[in-house]
Structures are given as structure tokens and as C-alpha cells.
Amino acid sequence: MKNKLRQWKQLNEAMAHRSTIVINWKEWIAIGIMLFVLTGYLLHSKETFVQRLLPGLTFQQTHTMQAQEIAKDVMRSVFPGLLYAGETGQVLEEQSIESEIPDYFYQDETTDAVAEQSPGNANAAENVDINGTIPVSGAAQITGIQYTREQLTDFQFMLDHCYVVDSTTYVNREEMNADALLSMDMTMQQDASDYQILIYHTHSSTEEFADSRPGVLEDTPIGLGDTLTKLLEAYGYKVYHDRTVYDQIDGKTDRNYAYTASGEAIDKILAEHPSIEVVIDLHRDGVNENTHLVTEINGKPTAKIMFFNGVSRTTSNGELEYLANPNRQANLAFSLQMYLKGSAEYPDFLRRIYIKGYQYNLDRRPKATLIEVGGQTNTVEEANNAMEPLADILHQVLSGK
């Protein structure tokens, strides 16, 4: 029995010895050299190594424009709200998707109350023509706010002083590039031989003023269009004013479908008159009942106005391909150039440019804009008085004067 136990012990020791790896001093030196070389390589190219090992964690550190754009496209599709927060530093409220009905049927230019603010001017240069200031007009008298090029190339400054971004959407630095927007040519030749400007009203019967007479179109945005048409024609432009009511469908009010109806109508007008370069959808905004958007210009009470852009992008769904706007950048350029002209020459007349998530038929022309005139607390007279400075601003941008 003792012999068997001794044999079993010897067998176990032999097997244990065979499973042990014996490394002599030469092998230790070789391993050390290999580790030294590998460590040096990793220290020299740690970014490349880690990127290959953990590409998701280090993707933001790549510096090629192609990689950045791919990341943004993915983020816009999967986490559009998160991308917005990363680009602007603002965190959005969670947005819910409105059942299965397409966003188009919810299209309405109603604005948030924050848009009632006038443009900020804490850091703007007032009544000063300094080197580097964005030019506003060669002949016009500067009485309001001029922003320097340095200010306008600051993304956050632009958001704080020139824009209000609705919670339904987001913007990025590339499309808000002031140099690019201001370098776009928004001029056109004055020619009364054929129509150059189209004015229409997606909403009219539902956007009355404080003292509007019931059922009188002249007391709605349609009446403002009449006034603006005459003023622009006096400058030498030929204007097509479409006075059709689009927010009454079969005798019933429908503000959302109105954009489909007005879009189909203006498509026909533009097809018949391809010479039209400027398309203006003239509205009246809805504001808090205790808000009165009024200023004084040339001694007259004047409703404040606001340029409005739709960017075909929402925080809930990202880019709206079925509402794509190939003229989005030009639309932004048109509104910004008019905003800077108006801010320089008509203090307290312009509210900040409002940006919302849908299209609003602004894709029809590069020089297309939606304009909100006052609110329901303004009078018809105040709104009509706003047409004179508005016509002047339009003329200055279109003529390049």
C-alpha cells in the first residue's frame, strides 16, 4: 500500500513539473525588449491605437471634416436633441412624436413667448462706424444697432442677439455662419415688365387685429399686403398680391392644412410667372394678451415685425426629408441681411429672427420669407404703419443700396 502511494505521489510531481514553463535568462531579456518596443509604439501612437481599439469613445477626437459630418448625420438621425445640446450648449426638453400623423399637418408658425423680446444690444456698437463693422447701407443714416464682424462670427452671440430658436428644432454652427450668409447676393434688378415679388397670406381670416372689423379682409394681413404692394411698386418693382383666403377650408377654419392649400396655389403662380424672385408670406403673430408689440417710427405708432425661418428639421425626427428645403441657407441669408439693415436704421422695430422646425413653403425660392407683423393686441393702424419701414428694408436689400 505504501509503495502504491509513493508511486502516485511521484507521478503527480512529474506531471506538475512538465506543466511548469521554465524561462531562462536569455528568454527574459527577449521578452523585456519586446515589451519595451511595444510600450514605445503605444506611447507614440496611442491615439491611433485607442481609436482602433475603442472607436466609439474616441471618434470625437478625429479631426477630419468627413468623420465629423458622418458623426453629425448619425447623431441627427438617432439623437437630434443631443446634437443640438452639444452644438449650442442648450438642453432641450424631451419632445414626443405626435402619433403617426405626418409633421406636415401640424405645420403652424405660432411662436413661443420668448420671441416677444427685442434684439439684445448689450455688446453692440450703436451709431458707430468702426473698422470691421458689417456694412448696412451706403446712403442710409445709422440710428440703431450695428454688429461687428467679430460679434457675428460668434455662434453664441448670434443666438443671443439675432435669433430665437423654437424648442421644436435646432441649428448648427455651419448653417449660421455669418460670413457665408452675408456674402450671398440677395439683390435683383428692378423691372416692372413682369412680376418680381409675390405676396400671399397662408393665414388671414384667423389673424385679425385688436380693432379689426369682423369679416373685413382689409383689417387682416391681406390689407397689409395691399399696403406693402403699393409701397414696393413705388420703388419700381412689379408685385403680384394673392388675396386668396387659405385658412378657411369648406367654410371651416383649418390653419394647418392652409400651408398645403397656399403651397399648391403659389406653385401655380410661380409656374405662370417664373420671373418672380421674392416670395413673402405675410402674417400676424399670436402673443400674450398683456404684450403690445409697438414702437414709434417717424412719429407714428408702429407694430414691430419679425422675420421667420423654417429649417425642415425637428428635435423629435431630425431632418424632414419629405419637407426638404434646398433653399434653407439662402432663406437664412435673406432674413439675416434684412434683420441687420432694419436693426441699424429702425431701432426697436425688429424682433429677433424666429427659427422653427418645418418648411412653411419657404423652399419655393432662395429669397423667400415669412413675416410676422405685430400681434392680436396691435391695431390695424399700427400694423399698416409697419409696412413703410418694411418696404424700405426690402428695397435696400434687393437693390444693394
VOPAGU-2260 file (C-alpha; in pm, 1 decimal, decimal comma):
REM VOPAGU-2260
SITE   aa  ch    i         X         Y         Z
SITE  MET   A    0       0,0       0,0       0,0
SITE  LYS   A    1     280,9     237,3      90,2
SITE  ASN   A    2     454,2     160,8    -238,9
SITE  LYS   A    3     140,9     248,3    -434,3
SITE  LEU   A    4     102,1     584,4    -250,4
SITE  ARG   A    5     470,2     661,6    -314,6
SITE  GLN   A    6     427,2     585,1    -685,9
SITE  TRP   A    7     113,9     804,2    -703,7
SITE  LYS   A    8     297,5    1096,6    -541,5
SITE  GLN   A    9     591,0    1065,8    -777,5
SITE  LEU   A   10     355,5    1059,9   -1077,0
SITE  ASN   A   11     180,0    1382,1    -962,8
SITE  GLU   A   12     513,4    1558,1    -908,8
SITE  ALA   A   13     628,7    1457,7   -1255,8
SITE  MET   A   14     310,4    1590,0   -1418,5
SITE  ALA   A   15     335,0    1916,7   -1226,3
SITE  HIS   A   16     694,6    1956,8   -1335,9
SITE  ARG   A   17     601,4    1902,3   -1700,3
SITE  SER   A   18     322,7    2172,1   -1684,2
SITE  THR   A   19     561,7    2433,9   -1548,9
SITE  ILE   A   20     710,7    2675,1   -1803,9
SITE  VAL   A   21    1077,2    2730,1   -1737,9
SITE  ILE   A   22    1217,2    3054,4   -1877,3
SITE  ASN   A   23    1591,5    3107,9   -1876,8
SITE  TRP   A   24    1767,0    3448,4   -1857,4
SITE  LYS   A   25    1804,4    3483,1   -2235,9
SITE  GLU   A   26    1429,9    3446,0   -2283,9
SITE  TRP   A   27    1363,4    3706,0   -2011,1
SITE  ILE   A   28    1585,4    3955,4   -2197,6
SITE  ALA   A   29    1399,4    3890,6   -2525,3
SITE  ILE   A   30    1060,6    3942,7   -2358,3
SITE  GLY   A   31    1184,1    4265,6   -2198,8
SITE  ILE   A   32    1299,6    4403,2   -2533,1
SITE  MET   A   33     962,4    4319,6   -2690,5
SITE  LEU   A   34     771,5    4492,6   -2409,4
SITE  PHE   A   35     997,3    4799,1   -2436,5
SITE  VAL   A   36     935,8    4828,7   -2812,5
SITE  LEU   A   37     560,4    4775,9   -2773,3
SITE  THR   A   38     537,2    5038,6   -2496,5
SITE  GLY   A   39     721,3    5294,3   -2708,2
SITE  TYR   A   40     492,7    5228,7   -3002,4
SITE  LEU   A   41     180,9    5271,0   -2790,8
SITE  LEU   A   42     307,5    5594,1   -2637,9
SITE  HIS   A   43     395,8    5731,9   -2979,3
SITE  SER   A   44      68,0    5640,3   -3144,3
SITE  LYS   A   45    -166,8    5595,6   -2853,3
SITE  GLU   A   46    -445,7    5790,9   -3025,4
SITE  THR   A   47    -440,4    5561,6   -3328,4
SITE  PHE   A   48    -419,8    5250,9   -3111,5
SITE  VAL   A   49    -705,8    5353,4   -2883,4
SITE  GLN   A   50    -916,5    5466,6   -3176,1
SITE  ARG   A   51    -878,9    5124,1   -3332,9
SITE  LEU   A   52    -948,9    4950,7   -3004,3
SITE  LEU   A   53   -1236,4    5180,1   -2888,5
SITE  PRO   A   54   -1354,6    5380,8   -3189,7
SITE  GLY   A   55   -1682,9    5482,1   -3026,5
SITE  LEU   A   56   -1511,4    5653,0   -2734,8
SITE  THR   A   57   -1253,4    5838,6   -2939,1
SITE  PHE   A   58   -1446,8    5933,3   -3252,8
SITE  GLN   A   59   -1486,5    6292,3   -3135,4
SITE  GLN   A   60   -1108,1    6332,3   -3131,7
SITE  THR   A   61   -1069,2    6275,3   -3506,0
SITE  HIS   A   62   -1010,8    6593,1   -3696,8
SITE  THR   A   63   -1121,8    6519,6   -4050,0
SITE  MET   A   64   -1431,6    6701,7   -4175,8
SITE  GLN   A   65   -1560,1    6379,4   -4328,8
SITE  ALA   A   66   -1556,4    6199,9   -3994,7
SITE  GLN   A   67   -1723,2    6490,9   -3820,2
SITE  GLU   A   68   -2000,7    6510,4   -4077,3
SITE  ILE   A   69   -2064,8    6135,0   -4056,9
SITE  ALA   A   70   -2092,3    6163,4   -3678,7
SITE  LYS   A   71   -2333,4    6455,0   -3705,7
SITE  ASP   A   72   -2550,2    6275,1   -3959,1
SITE  VAL   A   73   -2573,2    5972,7   -3730,8
SITE  MET   A   74   -2645,2    6188,4   -3426,5
SITE  ARG   A   75   -2909,7    6389,4   -3608,8
SITE  SER   A   76   -3086,7    6070,4   -3709,6
SITE  VAL   A   77   -3062,4    5890,4   -3375,3
SITE  PHE   A   78   -3026,1    6164,6   -3110,4
SITE  PRO   A   79   -3115,1    6501,7   -3274,1
SITE  GLY   A   80   -3178,0    6670,6   -2941,6
SITE  LEU   A   81   -2842,2    6557,9   -2805,2
SITE  LEU   A   82   -2662,3    6701,6   -3109,4
SITE  TYR   A   83   -2839,4    7032,5   -3055,1
SITE  ALA   A   84   -2724,9    7044,6   -2694,4
SITE  GLY   A   85   -2368,2    6970,4   -2799,4
SITE  GLU   A   86   -2359,5    7246,1   -3061,7
SITE  THR   A   87   -2537,0    7519,8   -2871,0
SITE  GLY   A   88   -2484,2    7433,4   -2505,1
SITE  GLN   A   89   -2860,6    7434,4   -2456,3
SITE  VAL   A   90   -3052,1    7132,4   -2330,9
SITE  LEU   A   91   -3386,0    7066,1   -2493,1
SITE  GLU   A   92   -3699,2    6946,7   -2326,7
SITE  GLU   A   93   -3792,5    6594,6   -2429,1
SITE  GLN   A   94   -4009,0    6602,3   -2739,4
SITE  SER   A   95   -4278,1    6344,9   -2805,1
SITE  ILE   A   96   -4362,1    6222,4   -3154,0
SITE  GLU   A   97   -4715,7    6325,1   -3249,8
SITE  SER   A   98   -4874,1    5979,7   -3316,3
SITE  GLU   A   99   -4844,4    5858,0   -3676,2
SITE  ILE   A  100   -4975,0    6171,0   -3846,7
SITE  PRO   A  101   -4703,2    6337,3   -4060,2
SITE  ASP   A  102   -4548,5    6652,6   -3914,8
SITE  TYR   A  103   -4668,7    6846,3   -4218,9
SITE  PHE   A  104   -5021,9    6852,8   -4085,0
SITE  TYR   A  105   -4903,0    7019,0   -3764,9
SITE  GLN   A  106   -4725,1    7296,1   -3950,3
SITE  ASP   A  107   -4803,3    7627,9   -3783,7
SITE  GLU   A  108   -4579,3    7930,0   -3741,3
SITE  THR   A  109   -4709,8    8003,0   -3389,1
SITE  THR   A  110   -4417,3    8129,4   -3181,4
SITE  ASP   A  111   -4310,7    8093,5   -2819,9
SITE  ALA   A  112   -4348,4    8392,1   -2587,2
SITE  VAL   A  113   -3970,7    8443,2   -2571,1
SITE  ALA   A  114   -3982,2    8582,8   -2925,6
SITE  GLU   A  115   -4154,7    8892,1   -2793,2
SITE  GLN   A  116   -3815,2    9022,3   -2686,7
SITE  SER   A  117   -3643,6    9288,0   -2891,6
SITE  PRO   A  118   -3288,8    9226,1   -3013,7
SITE  GLY   A  119   -3026,7    9242,0   -2743,2
SITE  ASN   A  120   -2777,1    9524,0   -2774,9
SITE  ALA   A  121   -2560,3    9499,4   -2467,7
SITE  ASN   A  122   -2248,4    9435,3   -2671,4
SITE  ALA   A  123   -2345,4    9603,6   -2996,7
SITE  ALA   A  124   -2188,3    9916,9   -3137,7
SITE  GLU   A  125   -2454,4   10188,0   -3157,3
SITE  ASN   A  126   -2426,3   10474,4   -3406,0
SITE  VAL   A  127   -2063,3   10387,9   -3466,9
SITE  ASP   A  128   -1896,7   10310,3   -3798,6
SITE  ILE   A  129   -1583,9   10125,2   -3696,9
SITE  ASN   A  130   -1338,8    9915,9   -3894,0
SITE  GLY   A  131   -1474,8    9564,4   -3930,9
SITE  THR   A  132   -1839,2    9661,7   -3888,3
SITE  ILE   A  133   -2082,1    9482,2   -4116,8
SITE  PRO   A  134   -2193,0    9739,8   -4378,5
SITE  VAL   A  135   -2564,9    9813,1   -4380,6
SITE  SER   A  136   -2619,2   10081,5   -4638,6
SITE  GLY   A  137   -2412,2   10333,0   -4825,0
SITE  ALA   A  138   -2662,2   10617,5   -4806,9
SITE  ALA   A  139   -2883,5   10530,7   -4511,4
SITE  GLN   A  140   -2848,5   10708,0   -4179,5
SITE  ILE   A  141   -2742,6   10476,4   -3898,9
SITE  THR   A  142   -2956,7   10535,4   -3589,9
SITE  GLY   A  143   -2977,2   10186,7   -3440,2
SITE  ILE   A  144   -2755,9    9886,3   -3382,7
SITE  GLN   A  145   -2456,7    9776,2   -3586,7
SITE  TYR   A  146   -2285,4    9449,0   -3508,2
SITE  THR   A  147   -1916,0    9394,1   -3572,8
SITE  ARG   A  148   -1794,6    9104,6   -3785,0
SITE  GLU   A  149   -1626,2    8956,3   -3478,7
SITE  GLN   A  150   -1959,0    8953,2   -3294,9
SITE  LEU   A  151   -2148,2    8797,7   -3584,5
SITE  THR   A  152   -1894,1    8520,0   -3627,5
SITE  ASP   A  153   -1953,9    8418,1   -3266,7
SITE  PHE   A  154   -2218,8    8143,6   -3281,4
SITE  GLN   A  155   -2349,6    8202,9   -2930,0
SITE  PHE   A  156   -2362,2    8580,5   -2984,8
SITE  MET   A  157   -2575,4    8525,5   -3293,5
SITE  LEU   A  158   -2816,5    8306,3   -3099,6
SITE  ASP   A  159   -2839,0    8557,2   -2815,7
SITE  HIS   A  160   -2882,4    8872,8   -3024,8
SITE  CYS   A  161   -3025,6    8782,2   -3364,1
SITE  TYR   A  162   -3229,3    8463,8   -3325,9
SITE  VAL   A  163   -3486,8    8277,7   -3124,5
SITE  VAL   A  164   -3472,4    7901,6   -3185,1
SITE  ASP   A  165   -3801,0    7725,5   -3115,6
SITE  SER   A  166   -3789,4    7421,0   -2887,3
SITE  THR   A  167   -3912,0    7203,8   -3174,7
SITE  THR   A  168   -3588,2    7242,7   -3369,8
SITE  TYR   A  169   -3213,0    7308,6   -3353,0
SITE  VAL   A  170   -2944,9    7485,2   -3556,7
SITE  ASN   A  171   -2573,4    7427,5   -3606,8
SITE  ARG   A  172   -2265,7    7643,4   -3648,0
SITE  GLU   A  173   -2215,7    7566,1   -4015,9
SITE  GLU   A  174   -2553,8    7694,8   -4132,5
SITE  MET   A  175   -2535,1    8000,0   -3901,6
SITE  ASN   A  176   -2204,0    8115,8   -4046,3
SITE  ALA   A  177   -2244,9    8494,5   -4070,5
SITE  ASP   A  178   -1970,0    8541,0   -4329,6
SITE  ALA   A  179   -2135,7    8289,8   -4560,7
SITE  LEU   A  180   -2486,3    8430,4   -4505,8
SITE  LEU   A  181   -2381,2    8791,5   -4560,2
SITE  SER   A  182   -2178,4    8711,0   -4870,5
SITE  MET   A  183   -2481,9    8568,4   -5052,2
SITE  ASP   A  184   -2611,5    8807,7   -5316,8
SITE  MET   A  185   -2975,3    8891,3   -5241,7
SITE  THR   A  186   -3003,0    9173,1   -5495,1
SITE  MET   A  187   -3213,0    9180,6   -5810,3
SITE  GLN   A  188   -3275,0    9425,9   -6090,8
SITE  GLN   A  189   -3586,8    9639,6   -6068,4
SITE  ASP   A  190   -3801,7    9552,0   -6368,4
SITE  ALA   A  191   -4170,0    9637,4   -6398,1
SITE  SER   A  192   -4215,9    9440,2   -6719,8
SITE  ASP   A  193   -4308,9    9122,1   -6532,6
SITE  TYR   A  194   -4379,2    9018,6   -6174,7
SITE  GLN   A  195   -4077,5    9007,5   -5944,0
SITE  ILE   A  196   -4234,1    8983,7   -5598,1
SITE  LEU   A  197   -4516,2    8760,7   -5475,5
SITE  ILE   A  198   -4706,8    8847,2   -5156,8
SITE  TYR   A  199   -4958,9    8597,5   -5020,1
SITE  HIS   A  200   -5114,3    8500,1   -4686,8
SITE  THR   A  201   -5136,1    8141,7   -4563,6
SITE  HIS   A  202   -5331,8    8273,1   -4264,0
SITE  SER   A  203   -5560,8    8571,6   -4292,5
SITE  SER   A  204   -5912,7    8517,4   -4158,3
SITE  THR   A  205   -5771,4    8372,1   -3834,9
SITE  GLU   A  206   -5523,7    8655,9   -3778,1
SITE  GLU   A  207   -5717,7    8970,3   -3700,8
SITE  PHE   A  208   -5603,3    9272,6   -3501,0
SITE  ALA   A  209   -5741,3    9430,0   -3184,5
SITE  ASP   A  210   -5983,5    9657,0   -3372,0
SITE  SER   A  211   -6041,3    9451,4   -3686,7
SITE  ARG   A  212   -6396,0    9457,7   -3821,2
SITE  PRO   A  213   -6538,9    9105,2   -3845,2
SITE  GLY   A  214   -6526,5    8968,5   -4197,2
SITE  VAL   A  215   -6336,5    9267,4   -4341,1
SITE  LEU   A  216   -6029,1    9137,1   -4523,0
SITE  GLU   A  217   -5871,2    9482,7   -4525,4
SITE  ASP   A  218   -5839,7    9452,6   -4146,7
SITE  THR   A  219   -5636,6    9131,5   -4173,7
SITE  PRO   A  220   -5289,1    9056,1   -4314,7
SITE  ILE   A  221   -5448,1    9079,1   -4660,6
SITE  GLY   A  222   -5496,9    9451,7   -4602,2
SITE  LEU   A  223   -5130,9    9479,5   -4500,8
SITE  GLY   A  224   -5041,6    9309,6   -4828,8
SITE  ASP   A  225   -5236,5    9575,9   -5017,6
SITE  THR   A  226   -5034,4    9847,7   -4845,1
SITE  LEU   A  227   -4699,3    9672,8   -4893,1
SITE  THR   A  228   -4775,2    9611,4   -5260,8
SITE  LYS   A  229   -4830,9    9982,9   -5328,1
SITE  LEU   A  230   -4513,7   10080,7   -5141,8
SITE  LEU   A  231   -4295,9    9828,7   -5328,5
SITE  GLU   A  232   -4445,9    9930,1   -5662,9
SITE  ALA   A  233   -4349,3   10288,2   -5581,4
SITE  TYR   A  234   -3988,3   10163,8   -5561,5
SITE  GLY   A  235   -4019,4   10025,8   -5914,9
SITE  TYR   A  236   -4098,8    9657,3   -5854,0
SITE  LYS   A  237   -4390,4    9471,4   -6009,5
SITE  VAL   A  238   -4575,6    9289,1   -5733,1
SITE  TYR   A  239   -4822,8    9001,9   -5753,4
SITE  HIS   A  240   -5051,5    9016,2   -5448,8
SITE  ASP   A  241   -5250,1    8696,5   -5394,7
SITE  ARG   A  242   -5550,6    8789,6   -5176,3
SITE  THR   A  243   -5687,0    8434,6   -5150,1
SITE  VAL   A  244   -5803,1    8312,4   -4808,1
SITE  TYR   A  245   -5632,9    7978,7   -4736,5
SITE  ASP   A  246   -5718,7    7913,1   -4370,8
SITE  GLN   A  247   -6088,3    7857,4   -4440,9
SITE  ILE   A  248   -6149,3    7516,7   -4599,9
SITE  ASP   A  249   -6513,2    7448,9   -4696,6
SITE  GLY   A  250   -6624,0    7718,1   -4455,6
SITE  LYS   A  251   -6423,9    7575,3   -4164,1
SITE  THR   A  252   -6106,2    7712,6   -4008,5
SITE  ASP   A  253   -5800,4    7495,2   -4072,2
SITE  ARG   A  254   -5469,8    7667,6   -4000,4
SITE  ASN   A  255   -5252,7    7361,1   -4054,0
SITE  TYR   A  256   -5388,7    7245,3   -4389,5
SITE  ALA   A  257   -5367,6    7606,6   -4502,8
SITE  TYR   A  258   -4998,2    7552,1   -4583,1
SITE  THR   A  259   -5086,9    7273,3   -4824,4
SITE  ALA   A  260   -5351,1    7490,5   -4989,7
SITE  SER   A  261   -5131,4    7800,2   -5017,2
SITE  GLY   A  262   -4835,0    7591,0   -5134,8
SITE  GLU   A  263   -5033,2    7444,9   -5424,0
SITE  ALA   A  264   -5159,8    7790,6   -5519,8
SITE  ILE   A  265   -4823,2    7964,5   -5520,0
SITE  ASP   A  266   -4674,4    7677,8   -5722,1
SITE  LYS   A  267   -4919,9    7765,4   -5998,5
SITE  ILE   A  268   -4843,0    8136,7   -5970,4
SITE  LEU   A  269   -4467,8    8075,3   -5986,6
SITE  ALA   A  270   -4509,3    7843,3   -6283,9
SITE  GLU   A  271   -4705,2    8113,4   -6467,2
SITE  HIS   A  272   -4458,5    8386,3   -6365,8
SITE  PRO   A  273   -4109,4    8234,7   -6336,4
SITE  SER   A  274   -3967,9    8588,1   -6319,3
SITE  ILE   A  275   -4077,7    8610,6   -5954,3
SITE  GLU   A  276   -3770,1    8605,1   -5730,1
SITE  VAL   A  277   -3911,2    8716,5   -5394,2
SITE  VAL   A  278   -4188,8    8527,9   -5213,4
SITE  ILE   A  279   -4338,2    8681,8   -4897,2
SITE  ASP   A  280   -4591,7    8509,7   -4673,3
SITE  LEU   A  281   -4731,8    8796,1   -4462,8
SITE  HIS   A  282   -4881,1    8707,8   -4124,0
SITE  ARG   A  283   -4980,9    8846,0   -3786,1
SITE  ASP   A  284   -4829,5    8674,7   -3481,3
SITE  GLY   A  285   -5007,5    8546,7   -3171,7
SITE  VAL   A  286   -4871,1    8682,6   -2841,6
SITE  ASN   A  287   -4964,2    8701,3   -2474,7
SITE  GLU   A  288   -5264,3    8925,3   -2416,1
SITE  ASN   A  289   -5059,5    9160,2   -2196,8
SITE  THR   A  290   -4799,6    9209,8   -2473,0
SITE  HIS   A  291   -4818,7    9508,5   -2707,7
SITE  LEU   A  292   -4558,1    9495,6   -2984,8
SITE  VAL   A  293   -4539,8    9862,7   -3072,2
SITE  THR   A  294   -4269,8   10122,7   -3129,6
SITE  GLU   A  295   -4263,4   10473,2   -3280,3
SITE  ILE   A  296   -4122,8   10546,0   -3627,0
SITE  ASN   A  297   -4144,0   10891,4   -3781,5
SITE  GLY   A  298   -4387,0   10994,8   -3507,9
SITE  LYS   A  299   -4631,7   10711,9   -3583,2
SITE  PRO   A  300   -4719,8   10412,8   -3362,2
SITE  THR   A  301   -4581,6   10114,4   -3549,9
SITE  ALA   A  302   -4621,2    9742,4   -3492,1
SITE  LYS   A  303   -4297,4    9550,0   -3457,3
SITE  ILE   A  304   -4220,4    9281,2   -3713,4
SITE  MET   A  305   -4031,8    8953,7   -3713,6
SITE  PHE   A  306   -3868,2    8750,1   -3989,8
SITE  PHE   A  307   -3939,7    8379,1   -3962,5
SITE  ASN   A  308   -3740,8    8081,3   -4095,2
SITE  GLY   A  309   -3839,0    7716,2   -4124,8
SITE  VAL   A  310   -3545,2    7475,7   -4134,3
SITE  SER   A  311   -3723,6    7144,6   -4211,7
SITE  ARG   A  312   -3574,9    6978,9   -3905,0
SITE  THR   A  313   -3726,6    6881,7   -3570,1
SITE  THR   A  314   -3579,8    6762,5   -3243,8
SITE  SER   A  315   -3807,4    6458,2   -3246,6
SITE  ASN   A  316   -3749,7    6343,2   -3604,9
SITE  GLY   A  317   -3428,9    6513,7   -3722,0
SITE  GLU   A  318   -3412,5    6619,8   -4088,4
SITE  LEU   A  319   -3756,3    6613,2   -4252,8
SITE  GLU   A  320   -3670,7    6469,3   -4592,4
SITE  TYR   A  321   -4032,6    6484,0   -4709,9
SITE  LEU   A  322   -4026,5    6858,3   -4633,6
SITE  ALA   A  323   -3676,8    6920,9   -4763,7
SITE  ASN   A  324   -3579,9    7281,5   -4831,9
SITE  PRO   A  325   -3289,5    7316,2   -5076,5
SITE  ASN   A  326   -3309,7    7694,1   -5027,6
SITE  ARG   A  327   -3273,2    7682,7   -4649,6
SITE  GLN   A  328   -2933,4    7854,5   -4643,0
SITE  ALA   A  329   -3043,8    8127,5   -4883,7
SITE  ASN   A  330   -3361,8    8182,1   -4679,0
SITE  LEU   A  331   -3147,2    8231,7   -4368,8
SITE  ALA   A  332   -2923,2    8474,5   -4558,5
SITE  PHE   A  333   -3221,2    8677,8   -4680,3
SITE  SER   A  334   -3371,8    8716,1   -4332,5
SITE  LEU   A  335   -3036,5    8795,5   -4167,0
SITE  GLN   A  336   -2949,0    9065,0   -4420,4
SITE  MET   A  337   -3289,2    9227,3   -4375,2
SITE  TYR   A  338   -3259,6    9197,7   -3998,5
SITE  LEU   A  339   -2922,5    9375,8   -3991,9
SITE  LYS   A  340   -3049,9    9652,5   -4222,2
SITE  GLY   A  341   -3357,2    9706,7   -4009,4
SITE  SER   A  342   -3171,2    9693,1   -3678,1
SITE  ALA   A  343   -2926,9    9960,0   -3797,7
SITE  GLU   A  344   -3187,2   10203,2   -3926,2
SITE  TYR   A  345   -3506,2   10136,7   -3729,4
SITE  PRO   A  346   -3425,4   10087,0   -3359,7
SITE  ASP   A  347   -3673,4    9868,0   -3171,9
SITE  PHE   A  348   -3867,7    9784,6   -3489,6
SITE  LEU   A  349   -3747,9    9427,8   -3539,5
SITE  ARG   A  350   -3790,9    9132,0   -3311,2
SITE  ARG   A  351   -3526,5    8862,1   -3330,6
SITE  ILE   A  352   -3547,9    8621,5   -3624,4
SITE  TYR   A  353   -3754,3    8318,6   -3529,1
SITE  ILE   A  354   -3646,8    7968,2   -3635,6
SITE  LYS   A  355   -3887,7    7677,0   -3625,7
SITE  GLY   A  356   -3878,0    7318,0   -3741,1
SITE  TYR   A  357   -4091,0    7288,6   -4050,6
SITE  GLN   A  358   -4083,9    7417,0   -4408,4
SITE  TYR   A  359   -4368,6    7671,4   -4442,2
SITE  ASN   A  360   -4339,9    7672,9   -4825,1
SITE  LEU   A  361   -4010,6    7862,9   -4798,8
SITE  ASP   A  362   -3842,4    7614,9   -5031,6
SITE  ARG   A  363   -4003,4    7777,1   -5337,6
SITE  ARG   A  364   -3741,9    8048,2   -5382,5
SITE  PRO   A  365   -3399,7    8143,1   -5236,0
SITE  LYS   A  366   -3543,5    8486,6   -5147,4
SITE  ALA   A  367   -3848,9    8351,8   -4965,7
SITE  THR   A  368   -3951,6    8471,3   -4621,7
SITE  LEU   A  369   -4238,1    8458,7   -4374,7
SITE  ILE   A  370   -4300,1    8786,1   -4189,8
SITE  GLU   A  371   -4499,9    8829,6   -3869,5
SITE  VAL   A  372   -4647,1    9177,7   -3824,7
SITE  GLY   A  373   -4739,2    9267,9   -3466,9
SITE  GLY   A  374   -4984,3    9055,3   -3271,3
SITE  GLN   A  375   -5353,0    9036,1   -3193,0
SITE  THR   A  376   -5311,8    9321,6   -2941,9
SITE  ASN   A  377   -5195,9    9566,3   -3211,3
SITE  THR   A  378   -5434,6    9789,4   -3401,3
SITE  VAL   A  379   -5485,7    9783,2   -3776,8
SITE  GLU   A  380   -5325,8   10128,4   -3796,9
SITE  GLU   A  381   -5012,9   10014,4   -3610,6
SITE  ALA   A  382   -4978,6    9714,5   -3841,1
SITE  ASN   A  383   -5025,9    9922,6   -4156,3
SITE  ASN   A  384   -4768,3   10175,0   -4034,7
SITE  ALA   A  385   -4513,9    9891,2   -4022,1
SITE  MET   A  386   -4535,7    9842,2   -4398,2
SITE  GLU   A  387   -4340,2   10159,0   -4477,5
SITE  PRO   A  388   -4016,7   10067,4   -4292,9
SITE  LEU   A  389   -4058,4    9705,8   -4407,3
SITE  ALA   A  390   -4076,3    9814,9   -4771,7
SITE  ASP   A  391   -3766,6   10029,5   -4718,6
SITE  ILE   A  392   -3572,2    9737,3   -4567,8
SITE  LEU   A  393   -3675,2    9507,1   -4851,7
SITE  HIS   A  394   -3575,6    9764,9   -5111,4
SITE  GLN   A  395   -3233,9    9823,3   -4956,1
SITE  VAL   A  396   -3150,2    9451,8   -4951,6
SITE  LEU   A  397   -3288,8    9386,2   -5301,2
SITE  SER   A  398   -3121,0    9689,5   -5454,6
SITE  GLY   A  399   -2797,6    9659,0   -5258,9
SITE  LYS   A  400   -2814,2   10026,2   -5159,1
